[in-house]
Amino acid sequence: MNKREEEKQRGEQEKLERKEERQRRKQAQEEERQRRKQEKLEQELARLEAMRVYEKEYGACRYICGIDEAGRGPLAGPVVAGAVILPKDCTILYLNDSKKLSAKRREALYDEIMEKAVATGVGMVGPARIDEINILRATYEAMRMAIGNLKVQPDVLLNDAVTIPDVTIPQVPIIKGDAKSVSVAAASIIAKVTRDRLMEEYDKVIPGYGFAGHKGYGTKAHIEKLKVLGPSPIHRVSFIGNFVS
């Protein structure tokens, strides 16, 4: 073998070694990616398990219902309550307090909850009724509606922080329940997505206020529009006295 052939053979060997090294590196990167993915999955499953404390405590009950609301604070639009009964063996990854989730994640979770839940119910109370009876009573009213719209009767209610008057079903008020109970978290997502979708529809028929963006909350842009345009039919009169005469 002459020198040129030796150099050619050596070059091909080096080329092959580089290719093999790239393949080994790629395989190692893929293994590391899978390891991290599995680690994240285990962490998520552990987080969800920690959110089943109340569900386990009341595990003797057949139907455990989470209750939460969306829209107590906005200047416009309804207050919406969600009620959700999940199967006891149900795992929905990334289920959490709706306020901690992106809009995209909430939408995906909404669909999964609706698909997997034993039952869901929604209650809604509009601005005129909020002005008439106050927001707290309106919230209770929406929650009672949500419970009434379930297709099955719950055995116990896990509520986000409140005890609902005039409800005979046993209730467990949980402070920050939407971050501590999978059932309450699911209810918070149903309430939030339902309300957000409604406010986006309102924006189409009552343009100018930006309801699709701020969802009726008292942002600077919303307050400026309110001062210029005056109140719309969906503004809560009892909430906007500081901004309009």
C-alpha positions as CSV (number, residue, x, y, z in Angstrom):
1,M,0.0,0.0,0.0
2,N,1.5,3.3,-1.0
3,K,1.5,6.5,1.0
4,R,-1.5,8.0,-0.9
5,E,-3.6,4.9,-0.2
6,E,-2.6,4.9,3.4
7,E,-3.6,8.6,3.8
8,K,-6.9,7.9,2.1
9,Q,-7.6,4.9,4.3
10,R,-6.6,6.9,7.4
11,G,-9.0,9.7,6.3
12,E,-11.8,7.3,5.9
13,Q,-11.2,5.8,9.3
14,E,-11.1,9.2,10.9
15,K,-14.3,10.1,9.1
16,L,-16.0,6.9,10.4
17,E,-14.8,7.6,13.9
18,R,-16.2,11.1,13.8
19,K,-19.5,9.8,12.6
20,E,-19.6,7.2,15.4
21,E,-18.7,9.9,17.9
22,R,-21.6,12.1,16.7
23,Q,-23.9,9.1,17.0
24,R,-22.7,8.4,20.5
25,R,-23.1,12.0,21.4
26,K,-26.6,12.1,19.9
27,Q,-27.6,9.0,21.7
28,A,-26.3,10.3,25.0
29,Q,-28.2,13.6,24.5
30,E,-31.4,11.6,23.7
31,E,-30.9,9.4,26.8
32,E,-30.4,12.6,28.9
33,R,-33.5,14.2,27.4
34,Q,-35.6,11.1,28.2
35,R,-34.2,11.0,31.7
36,R,-35.1,14.6,32.3
37,K,-38.6,14.0,30.8
38,Q,-39.1,11.0,33.1
39,E,-37.9,13.0,36.1
40,K,-40.3,15.9,35.3
41,L,-43.1,13.4,34.9
42,E,-42.4,11.8,38.3
43,Q,-42.3,15.3,39.8
44,E,-45.6,16.2,38.3
45,L,-47.2,13.0,39.4
46,A,-45.9,13.6,43.0
47,R,-47.3,17.2,42.9
48,L,-50.7,15.8,41.8
49,E,-50.6,13.2,44.5
50,A,-50.1,15.9,47.1
51,M,-53.2,17.6,45.7
52,R,-55.3,14.5,46.5
53,V,-55.1,14.9,50.3
54,Y,-58.7,15.9,50.6
55,E,-59.9,13.5,48.0
56,K,-58.3,10.7,50.0
57,E,-59.6,12.0,53.3
58,Y,-63.2,11.8,52.0
59,G,-62.5,8.7,49.9
60,A,-65.4,6.9,51.4
61,C,-67.7,9.3,49.5
62,R,-68.7,8.1,46.1
63,Y,-69.0,11.6,44.5
64,I,-66.5,14.3,45.6
65,C,-67.2,17.6,44.0
66,G,-64.8,20.5,43.7
67,I,-66.3,24.1,43.6
68,D,-64.7,27.3,42.5
69,E,-65.5,30.6,40.9
70,A,-64.1,33.1,38.4
71,G,-64.8,36.7,38.1
72,R,-65.5,38.1,41.5
73,G,-63.2,41.1,41.0
74,P,-63.8,42.4,37.5
75,L,-65.7,45.6,36.7
76,A,-67.7,44.0,34.0
77,G,-69.2,40.6,33.1
78,P,-70.7,37.8,35.2
79,V,-69.3,35.8,38.1
80,V,-69.1,32.2,37.0
81,A,-68.9,29.1,39.2
82,G,-67.7,25.6,38.2
83,A,-68.5,22.3,39.9
84,V,-66.5,19.2,38.9
85,I,-66.7,15.5,40.0
86,L,-63.7,13.6,38.9
87,P,-63.3,9.8,38.8
88,K,-61.3,8.6,41.8
89,D,-58.6,7.0,39.5
90,C,-58.4,10.1,37.3
91,T,-55.0,11.6,36.5
92,I,-54.9,14.9,34.6
93,L,-51.4,16.1,34.2
94,Y,-50.7,19.8,34.9
95,L,-54.0,20.3,36.7
96,N,-53.5,23.3,38.9
97,D,-55.0,26.6,40.1
98,S,-56.3,28.2,36.8
99,K,-54.5,31.5,37.7
100,K,-51.2,29.7,37.5
101,L,-51.8,28.3,34.0
102,S,-51.4,29.9,30.6
103,A,-54.5,30.4,28.5
104,K,-53.4,27.7,26.1
105,R,-52.9,25.2,29.0
106,R,-56.2,26.1,30.5
107,E,-58.0,25.5,27.2
108,A,-56.3,22.0,26.8
109,L,-57.1,21.1,30.4
110,Y,-60.7,22.3,30.0
111,D,-61.2,19.8,27.1
112,E,-59.6,17.0,29.1
113,I,-61.7,17.7,32.2
114,M,-64.9,17.8,30.2
115,E,-63.9,14.4,28.6
116,K,-62.9,12.6,31.8
117,A,-65.2,14.1,34.5
118,V,-68.1,12.1,36.0
119,A,-70.0,15.3,35.9
120,T,-69.5,19.1,35.5
121,G,-71.8,22.0,36.2
122,V,-71.6,25.7,35.6
123,G,-73.5,28.6,37.2
124,M,-73.5,32.2,36.1
125,V,-74.8,35.4,37.7
126,G,-74.8,38.6,35.6
127,P,-74.0,42.2,36.5
128,A,-77.5,43.4,37.2
129,R,-78.0,40.6,39.8
130,I,-74.5,41.3,41.3
131,D,-75.5,45.0,41.7
132,E,-78.8,43.9,43.3
133,I,-77.5,41.4,45.9
134,N,-73.7,42.1,46.1
135,I,-70.9,40.0,44.7
136,L,-70.5,37.6,47.6
137,R,-74.2,36.6,47.5
138,A,-74.0,36.4,43.7
139,T,-71.0,34.1,44.0
140,Y,-73.0,31.8,46.3
141,E,-75.9,31.9,43.9
142,A,-73.7,30.9,41.0
143,M,-72.2,28.1,43.0
144,R,-75.6,26.8,43.9
145,M,-76.5,26.9,40.2
146,A,-73.4,25.0,39.3
147,I,-74.2,22.2,41.9
148,G,-77.8,22.1,40.6
149,N,-76.5,21.6,37.0
150,L,-74.6,18.5,37.9
151,K,-76.1,15.3,36.5
152,V,-75.3,13.4,39.7
153,Q,-75.7,14.5,43.4
154,P,-72.4,15.0,45.2
155,D,-71.8,13.4,48.5
156,V,-69.4,16.1,49.7
157,L,-68.3,19.5,48.4
158,L,-64.7,20.7,48.4
159,N,-65.0,24.5,48.2
160,D,-62.3,27.1,47.5
161,A,-62.4,28.9,50.9
162,V,-66.1,29.4,51.3
163,T,-69.1,27.7,52.9
164,I,-72.1,28.1,50.6
165,P,-75.4,29.1,52.4
166,D,-78.6,27.1,51.8
167,V,-76.8,23.9,50.6
168,T,-77.6,20.7,52.5
169,I,-74.6,18.7,51.1
170,P,-71.7,18.5,53.5
171,Q,-69.1,21.1,52.7
172,V,-65.3,21.4,53.3
173,P,-64.0,25.0,52.8
174,I,-60.3,24.8,51.8
175,I,-58.2,28.0,51.9
176,K,-56.4,28.2,48.5
177,G,-58.3,25.1,47.6
178,D,-57.6,25.5,43.9
179,A,-53.9,24.8,44.6
180,K,-54.5,22.0,47.2
181,S,-57.2,19.9,45.6
182,V,-57.4,18.4,42.1
183,S,-61.2,18.6,42.3
184,V,-61.2,22.3,43.1
185,A,-58.5,23.0,40.6
186,A,-60.6,21.4,37.9
187,A,-63.6,23.5,38.9
188,S,-61.4,26.6,38.8
189,I,-60.4,25.8,35.2
190,I,-64.0,25.1,34.1
191,A,-65.2,28.4,35.6
192,K,-62.3,30.5,34.2
193,V,-62.4,29.1,30.7
194,T,-66.2,29.5,30.5
195,R,-66.0,33.1,31.6
196,D,-63.1,34.0,29.4
197,R,-64.8,32.6,26.3
198,L,-67.9,34.6,27.2
199,M,-66.0,37.8,27.6
200,E,-64.4,37.3,24.2
201,E,-67.8,36.9,22.7
202,Y,-69.0,40.1,24.5
203,D,-66.0,41.9,22.9
204,K,-67.5,41.2,19.5
205,V,-70.9,42.7,20.3
206,I,-69.7,45.4,22.6
207,P,-66.5,46.6,21.0
208,G,-64.3,49.4,22.2
209,Y,-63.6,48.3,25.8
210,G,-61.2,45.5,25.1
211,F,-63.1,42.8,26.9
212,A,-61.3,40.0,25.0
213,G,-58.0,41.1,26.5
214,H,-58.6,42.1,30.1
215,K,-61.8,40.0,30.5
216,G,-63.5,42.8,32.4
217,Y,-60.8,43.3,35.1
218,G,-59.9,46.8,36.1
219,T,-56.7,47.3,34.0
220,K,-55.5,50.8,33.2
221,A,-56.6,50.5,29.6
222,H,-60.0,49.3,30.7
223,I,-60.5,52.2,33.1
224,E,-59.4,54.7,30.5
225,K,-62.0,53.3,28.0
226,L,-64.7,53.3,30.7
227,K,-64.1,57.0,31.4
228,V,-64.2,57.8,27.7
229,L,-67.1,55.6,26.6
230,G,-69.1,55.3,29.8
231,P,-70.5,52.1,31.2
232,S,-71.6,49.3,28.9
233,P,-74.6,47.1,29.5
234,I,-72.4,44.4,31.2
235,H,-70.5,46.8,33.6
236,R,-71.3,46.3,37.3
237,V,-72.6,49.7,38.4
238,S,-71.7,48.9,42.0
239,F,-68.0,48.4,41.0
240,I,-67.4,51.5,38.8
241,G,-68.5,54.4,40.9
242,N,-64.9,55.6,41.3
243,F,-64.4,55.8,37.6
244,V,-67.6,57.3,36.2
245,S,-69.9,60.0,37.4
